[in-house]
Amino acid sequence: MIRLAAEGLYFVRFDGNEVTLPLELVSIGEMLETTEEEYKLWRFFDTIEERDKWIEWLDAPSKPRVISLVRPTK
């Protein structure tokens, strides 16, 4: 669970296996931290499958759209 506390600060509740964990106050900077190998420390999806589906959608090539700039005649 993530809820806005103030500009750039969020209340976060991490998943607990057996008990409900308390809310923690974290900054955007903490959420963007990575390891020395550039592995992100935060996961923003409920399941790995949900994340993979989003990444697949994000990486899919966009389809060009044709927009007519000519007004139809009456």
N, C-alpha and C positions, 0 to 999 in steps of 0.2 A: 504494500500500500504506500502510495506517495501522495502527500497533500502539501500545497503551497503554504508556507509560514510567513514569508516576507519576500521581497524582491531578491531572487537568487538563493533563497534558503528554503529548504523543504523538510517536512516531517516525514520520516520513513520508518516503516515497520518491516523488518526482515522476516522471512519465513522461518518459523520455529518448528522443529520436528514434533515435539511433545507439549510444549507450552507456548502461549502467546507472548512474544517478546515485546518489550516497551518501545515506544516511539523514540527515534533518535533525530536530532537536528543536523542536517548535512547541507553543504553548499554545492553549487553546480561544479565547482572545481574538483571536489571530492568525487562526484559522480563521473567525471571525465578522466580520472586517474587511470594510468596504465602501468603494467609491469615494465621491467627493463627490456622485455621481448615484445613490447607493444601490445600485450594482451589486455583487453579492457577488464576492469575489476567488477563492473556492474552489469547485470543482466536485466533488461527491461521488458521481458516477455514472460508469460506464465509457463510456457513449455518451449522446449527446443524446436519442436515441430512448428509452432507459431512463429518463432523467430526465423526459421528456415524458409517458411512460406513468404514472410515479409521480404527477406533478402532476395528470394527468387523474383518477387514482384518488382522490387527495386532495380534489379539487374536486367530485367526484361527490356528489350528495345521498345521504345515508344513508337506508336503508329502515327504517321503524319495525318493531319486532318486538312481537308480542303474547305476553305471558307470563300464563299462567293462575295466579291466586293461590288457586284452589280445589283442594283435594286430591280426586283421583278417589275415588269410593266403591268398595268391594270387592264 
